[in-house]
Amino acid sequence: MSYQMWVQRFVGGGPAPMLGAAFEAVFGPYVDRLEPEFGCAHVTVPDGGDATFYGALSDVEFDSLMISHFSPGQVLDLLVEFARRADAVVIPPDCPTMLTVEDQRDDLPQELRAEAVVVADGAGVDAVLAAG
């Protein structure tokens, strides 16, 4: 899918850093191309899906992550797992923000809180995007 979503962590309504170790733990085994000069990593997962990520992925902490050109299926399951481990949310354009646990709602900026939804897996992400 040629669509972009952002992954961001919030604390007290403002942005907060995510741990690079969370990205490495979830996506590291599937990285097949790194372009650190562009802050880019491409992954291919066992179900044949793939995605491109942009961010300061080699840093101990980074502020945000963008996922682009992603496949449905395992890539989105892993995206939700990464968000869960990073205590982050997924922000697609023109769709509700996706939480991994309800407790994240209070840390969102006010304008994202009302319509935010909790997703448990990639199928939940697909459903939010389809309803968009």
ROZATOR-706355 format. One line per 5 residues: their letters; for each residue x, y, z of N, C-alpha, C, O. Coordinates in Angstrom, 1 decimal. Example, Ala and Ser with C-alpha at 12.3 -4.5 7.8 and 13.67 -1.06 7.14 Angstrom:
AS> 13.2:-5.7:7.8:12.3:-4.5:7.8:13.2:-3.3:7.8:14.2:-3.3:8.5  12.8:-2.2:7.1:13.7:-1.1:7.1:12.9:0.0:7.9:13.4:1.1:8.0 $
This chain:
MSYQM> 0.8:-1.2:0.0:0.0:0.0:0.0:0.9:1.2:0.0:1.8:1.3:0.8  0.6:2.2:-0.9:1.4:3.4:-0.9:0.7:4.5:0.0:0.0:5.4:-0.5  0.9:4.3:1.2:0.2:5.1:2.2:1.2:5.3:3.3:2.1:4.5:3.5  1.1:6.4:4.1:2.1:6.6:5.1:1.4:6.8:6.4:0.3:7.4:6.5  2.0:6.2:7.5:1.5:6.4:8.8:2.7:6.7:9.7:3.8:6.4:9.4 $
WVQRF> 2.4:7.4:10.8:3.4:7.7:11.8:3.2:7.0:13.1:2.1:6.7:13.5  4.3:6.7:13.7:4.2:6.1:15.0:4.9:7.1:16.0:6.0:7.5:15.7  4.2:7.4:17.1:4.7:8.4:18.0:4.3:8.1:19.4:3.2:7.5:19.6  5.1:8.4:20.3:4.8:8.2:21.7:4.5:9.6:22.3:5.1:10.6:22.0  3.5:9.6:23.2:3.1:10.8:23.9:3.1:10.6:25.4:2.7:9.5:25.9 $
VGGGP> 3.5:11.6:26.1:3.4:11.6:27.6:2.8:13.0:28.0:3.4:14.0:27.6  1.7:13.0:28.7:1.2:14.3:29.2:0.7:15.2:28.0:0.8:16.4:28.2  0.3:14.6:26.9:-0.1:15.5:25.8:1.0:15.9:24.8:0.7:16.6:23.8  2.2:15.6:25.2:3.3:16.1:24.3:4.1:14.9:23.8:4.1:13.8:24.4  4.9:15.1:22.8:5.7:14.0:22.2:6.8:13.5:23.2:7.3:14.3:24.0 $
APMLG> 7.1:12.3:23.1:8.1:11.7:24.0:8.9:10.7:23.2:8.4:10.1:22.2  10.2:10.5:23.5:11.0:9.5:22.7:10.6:8.1:22.8:10.1:7.7:23.9  10.9:7.3:21.8:10.7:5.8:21.8:12.1:5.2:21.9:13.1:5.8:21.4  12.2:4.0:22.4:13.4:3.3:22.5:13.7:2.6:21.2:12.9:1.9:20.7  14.9:2.8:20.7:15.4:2.1:19.4:15.4:0.6:19.6:15.2:-0.1:18.7 $
AAFEA> 15.6:0.2:20.9:15.6:-1.3:21.1:14.3:-1.9:20.8:14.3:-3.1:20.4  13.2:-1.2:20.9:11.9:-1.8:20.6:11.8:-2.1:19.1:11.3:-3.1:18.7  12.3:-1.1:18.3:12.3:-1.4:16.8:13.2:-2.5:16.5:12.8:-3.4:15.7  14.4:-2.6:17.1:15.3:-3.7:16.8:14.7:-5.0:17.2:14.9:-6.0:16.4  14.1:-5.1:18.3:13.5:-6.3:18.8:12.4:-6.9:17.9:12.3:-8.1:17.6 $
VFGPY> 11.6:-6.0:17.4:10.4:-6.4:16.6:10.8:-6.5:15.1:10.5:-7.6:14.5  11.4:-5.5:14.5:11.7:-5.5:13.1:13.1:-5.9:12.7:13.4:-6.3:11.5  14.0:-5.9:13.6:15.4:-6.2:13.3:15.7:-7.5:12.6:16.4:-7.5:11.6  15.0:-8.6:12.9:15.3:-9.8:12.2:14.8:-9.8:10.7:15.2:-10.6:9.9  14.0:-8.8:10.4:13.4:-8.7:9.0:14.0:-7.6:8.2:13.6:-7.5:7.0 $
VDRLE> 14.9:-6.8:8.7:15.5:-5.8:7.9:16.4:-6.4:6.8:17.3:-7.1:7.1  16.1:-6.0:5.6:16.9:-6.6:4.5:17.6:-5.5:3.7:18.5:-5.7:2.9  17.4:-4.2:4.1:18.1:-3.1:3.5:18.1:-1.9:4.5:17.0:-1.5:4.9  19.3:-1.4:4.7:19.4:-0.2:5.5:20.0:0.9:4.7:21.0:0.7:4.0  19.5:2.1:4.8:20.1:3.3:4.2:20.2:4.4:5.3:19.4:5.3:5.3 $
PEFGC> 21.2:4.2:6.2:21.3:5.2:7.3:21.4:6.6:6.9:21.0:7.5:7.7  22.0:6.9:5.8:22.1:8.3:5.3:20.7:8.9:5.1:20.6:10.1:5.1  19.7:8.1:4.8:18.4:8.6:4.6:17.4:8.2:5.8:16.2:8.5:5.7  18.0:7.6:6.8:17.2:7.2:8.0:16.1:6.2:7.6:15.0:6.3:8.0  16.5:5.3:6.7:15.6:4.3:6.1:15.9:2.9:6.3:17.1:2.5:6.3 $
AHVTV> 14.9:2.1:6.6:15.1:0.6:6.7:13.9:0.0:5.9:12.8:0.4:6.1  14.3:-1.0:5.2:13.2:-1.8:4.5:13.2:-3.2:5.1:14.2:-3.8:5.4  12.0:-3.7:5.3:11.8:-5.0:5.9:11.0:-5.9:5.0:10.1:-5.4:4.3  11.3:-7.2:5.0:10.5:-8.2:4.3:10.2:-9.3:5.4:11.2:-9.8:6.0  9.0:-9.6:5.6:8.6:-10.6:6.6:8.2:-11.9:6.0:8.0:-12.0:4.8 $
PDGGD> 8.1:-13.0:6.8:7.9:-14.3:6.3:6.7:-14.5:5.5:6.7:-15.4:4.6  5.6:-13.7:5.7:4.4:-13.9:4.8:4.5:-13.3:3.5:3.6:-13.2:2.7  5.7:-12.7:3.2:6.0:-12.1:1.9:5.7:-10.6:1.9:6.0:-9.9:0.9  5.2:-10.1:2.9:4.9:-8.6:3.0:6.2:-7.8:3.3:7.2:-8.4:3.6  6.1:-6.5:3.0:7.2:-5.7:3.2:6.8:-4.3:3.6:5.6:-3.9:3.5 $
ATFYG> 7.7:-3.5:4.0:7.4:-2.1:4.4:8.8:-1.3:4.4:9.8:-1.9:4.5  8.6:0.0:4.3:9.8:0.9:4.4:9.5:1.8:5.6:8.4:2.3:5.8  10.5:1.9:6.5:10.5:2.8:7.7:11.5:3.9:7.6:12.6:3.7:7.0  11.1:5.0:8.1:11.9:6.2:8.1:12.0:6.7:9.5:10.9:6.9:10.2  13.2:7.0:10.0:13.4:7.6:11.3:14.8:7.4:11.7:15.6:6.8:11.0 $
ALSDV> 15.2:7.9:12.9:16.5:7.7:13.4:16.7:6.4:14.1:16.9:6.3:15.3  16.5:5.3:13.3:16.4:4.0:13.8:17.6:3.4:14.5:17.5:2.5:15.3  18.8:4.0:14.2:20.0:3.4:14.8:20.3:4.1:16.1:21.2:3.8:16.8  19.5:5.1:16.5:19.7:5.9:17.7:19.1:5.1:18.9:18.2:4.3:18.7  19.6:5.4:20.1:19.1:4.7:21.3:17.7:5.1:21.5:16.8:4.3:21.9 $
EFDSL> 17.4:6.4:21.2:16.0:6.9:21.3:15.7:7.6:20.0:16.6:8.2:19.4  14.5:7.6:19.6:14.1:8.5:18.4:12.7:9.0:18.7:11.9:8.4:19.4  12.3:10.1:18.0:11.1:10.8:18.3:9.9:10.3:17.5:8.8:10.3:18.1  10.1:9.8:16.3:9.0:9.3:15.5:9.4:8.4:14.5:10.6:8.3:14.2  8.5:7.7:13.9:8.8:6.7:12.9:7.7:6.8:11.8:6.5:6.9:12.2 $
MISHF> 8.1:6.7:10.6:7.1:6.7:9.5:7.2:5.4:8.8:8.3:4.9:8.5  6.0:4.8:8.5:6.0:3.6:7.8:5.3:3.9:6.4:4.3:4.6:6.4  5.9:3.4:5.4:5.4:3.7:4.0:5.5:2.5:3.2:6.2:1.6:3.4  4.6:2.4:2.1:4.7:1.3:1.2:4.6:0.0:1.9:5.5:-0.9:1.8  3.6:-0.2:2.8:3.5:-1.4:3.6:2.4:-2.4:3.1:1.4:-1.9:2.5 $
SPGQV> 2.6:-3.6:3.4:1.7:-4.7:3.0:0.8:-4.9:4.2:1.1:-4.7:5.3  -0.4:-5.5:3.9:-1.2:-6.0:5.0:-0.6:-7.3:5.6:0.3:-7.8:5.0  -1.2:-7.8:6.6:-0.7:-9.0:7.2:0.3:-8.9:8.3:0.1:-8.0:9.2  1.4:-9.6:8.2:2.3:-9.7:9.3:3.0:-8.4:9.5:3.4:-8.1:10.7  3.3:-7.6:8.5:3.9:-6.3:8.7:3.1:-5.4:9.7:3.6:-4.8:10.6 $
LDLLV> 1.7:-5.4:9.5:0.9:-4.7:10.4:0.8:-5.3:11.8:0.7:-4.6:12.8  0.8:-6.6:11.9:0.9:-7.3:13.2:2.1:-6.8:14.0:2.1:-6.5:15.1  3.3:-6.8:13.2:4.5:-6.4:13.9:4.5:-4.9:14.2:5.1:-4.5:15.2  3.8:-4.1:13.4:3.7:-2.7:13.7:3.0:-2.5:15.0:3.4:-1.6:15.8  1.9:-3.2:15.2:1.2:-3.1:16.5:2.1:-3.6:17.6:2.0:-3.0:18.7 $
EFARR> 2.8:-4.7:17.4:3.7:-5.1:18.5:4.8:-4.1:18.8:5.1:-3.9:20.0  5.4:-3.5:17.8:6.3:-2.4:18.0:5.7:-1.3:18.8:6.3:-0.8:19.8  4.5:-0.8:18.4:3.8:0.3:19.1:3.6:-0.1:20.6:3.8:0.7:21.5  3.2:-1.3:20.8:3.0:-1.8:22.2:4.3:-1.7:23.0:4.2:-1.2:24.1  5.3:-2.2:22.4:6.6:-2.2:23.2:7.2:-0.8:23.4:7.8:-0.6:24.4 $
ADAVV> 6.9:0.0:22.4:7.4:1.4:22.5:6.5:2.3:23.3:6.7:3.5:23.5  5.3:1.8:23.7:4.3:2.6:24.3:3.9:3.8:23.4:3.7:4.9:23.9  3.7:3.4:22.2:3.4:4.5:21.1:2.1:4.2:20.5:1.4:3.2:20.7  1.7:5.2:19.7:0.4:5.1:19.0:0.7:5.2:17.5:1.7:5.7:17.1  -0.2:4.7:16.7:-0.1:4.8:15.2:-1.1:5.9:14.7:-2.3:5.9:15.1 $
IPPDC> -0.5:6.8:13.9:-1.3:7.9:13.5:-1.4:7.9:11.9:-0.4:8.3:11.2  -2.5:7.4:11.4:-2.7:7.5:9.9:-3.4:8.8:9.6:-4.1:9.4:10.4  -3.2:9.3:8.4:-3.9:10.5:8.0:-5.3:10.2:7.7:-5.7:9.1:7.2  -6.2:11.1:8.1:-7.6:11.0:7.8:-8.3:9.8:8.4:-9.3:9.3:7.9  -7.7:9.2:9.5:-8.3:8.1:10.2:-8.0:8.4:11.7:-7.2:9.2:12.1 $
PTMLT> -8.8:7.7:12.6:-8.5:7.8:14.0:-7.1:7.3:14.4:-6.6:6.4:13.8  -6.5:8.0:15.4:-5.3:7.5:16.0:-5.5:6.1:16.6:-6.6:5.9:17.2  -4.5:5.2:16.4:-4.7:3.8:16.9:-3.8:3.6:18.2:-2.6:3.8:18.1  -4.5:3.3:19.3:-3.8:3.0:20.5:-3.6:1.5:20.6:-4.3:0.7:20.0  -2.6:1.1:21.5:-2.5:-0.4:21.7:-3.1:-0.7:23.1:-3.5:-1.9:23.3 $
VEDQR> -3.3:0.2:23.9:-4.0:0.1:25.2:-4.8:1.3:25.5:-4.4:2.4:25.1  -5.9:1.2:26.1:-6.8:2.4:26.4:-6.1:3.4:27.2:-6.4:4.6:27.1  -5.2:3.0:28.1:-4.5:4.0:29.0:-3.7:5.0:28.2:-3.4:6.1:28.8  -3.4:4.8:27.0:-2.6:5.8:26.2:-3.5:7.0:25.8:-2.9:8.1:25.6  -4.8:6.9:25.9:-5.6:8.0:25.5:-5.3:9.3:26.3:-5.3:10.4:25.7 $
DDLPQ> -5.1:9.2:27.6:-4.9:10.3:28.4:-3.6:11.1:28.1:-3.5:12.3:28.4  -2.7:10.4:27.5:-1.4:11.0:27.1:-1.4:11.7:25.7:-0.5:12.4:25.4  -2.4:11.4:24.9:-2.5:12.0:23.6:-2.8:13.5:23.7:-3.3:14.0:24.7  -2.3:14.2:22.7:-2.8:15.6:22.5:-4.3:15.7:22.5:-4.9:14.7:21.9  -4.9:16.7:23.0:-6.4:16.8:23.2:-7.1:16.5:21.8:-8.1:15.8:21.8 $
ELRAE> -6.5:17.0:20.7:-7.2:16.9:19.5:-7.3:15.4:18.9:-8.0:15.2:18.0  -6.5:14.6:19.5:-6.5:13.2:19.0:-7.3:12.2:19.9:-7.5:11.1:19.5  -7.7:12.7:21.1:-8.2:11.8:22.1:-9.6:11.2:21.7:-9.8:10.0:21.8  -10.5:12.1:21.3:-11.9:11.7:21.2:-12.2:10.5:20.2:-12.9:9.6:20.5  -11.5:10.5:19.1:-11.8:9.5:18.1:-10.8:8.4:18.1:-11.0:7.4:17.3 $
AVVVA> -9.8:8.4:19.0:-8.8:7.3:19.0:-9.5:6.0:19.3:-10.5:5.9:20.0  -8.9:4.9:18.7:-9.4:3.6:18.9:-8.3:2.6:19.3:-7.1:2.9:19.0  -8.6:1.6:20.0:-7.7:0.6:20.4:-7.6:-0.5:19.4:-8.7:-1.0:18.9  -6.4:-0.9:18.9:-6.3:-2.0:18.0:-5.4:-3.1:18.7:-4.5:-2.8:19.4  -5.7:-4.3:18.4:-5.0:-5.5:19.0:-4.0:-6.1:18.1:-3.1:-6.8:18.5 $
DGAGV> -4.2:-5.9:16.8:-3.3:-6.6:15.8:-3.5:-5.9:14.4:-4.1:-4.9:14.3  -2.8:-6.5:13.5:-2.8:-5.9:12.1:-4.2:-5.9:11.5:-4.5:-5.0:10.7  -5.0:-6.8:11.8:-6.4:-6.8:11.3:-7.2:-5.6:11.8:-8.0:-5.0:11.1  -6.9:-5.2:13.1:-7.5:-4.0:13.6:-7.0:-2.7:12.8:-7.8:-1.8:12.6  -5.7:-2.7:12.5:-5.2:-1.6:11.7:-5.9:-1.6:10.3:-6.3:-0.5:9.9 $
DAVLA> -6.0:-2.7:9.7:-6.7:-2.8:8.4:-8.1:-2.3:8.5:-8.5:-1.6:7.6  -8.8:-2.6:9.5:-10.2:-2.2:9.7:-10.3:-0.7:9.8:-11.2:-0.1:9.3  -9.4:-0.1:10.6:-9.4:1.4:10.8:-9.1:2.0:9.5:-9.8:3.0:9.1  -8.2:1.5:8.7:-7.8:2.1:7.4:-9.0:2.0:6.4:-9.2:2.9:5.6  -9.6:0.8:6.4:-10.7:0.6:5.5:-11.9:1.5:5.8:-12.6:1.9:4.9 $
AG> -12.1:1.7:7.1:-13.3:2.6:7.5:-13.0:4.1:7.2:-13.9:4.9:7.1  -11.6:4.4:7.2:-11.1:5.7:7.0:-12.0:6.7:6.6:-11.6:7.9:6.5 $
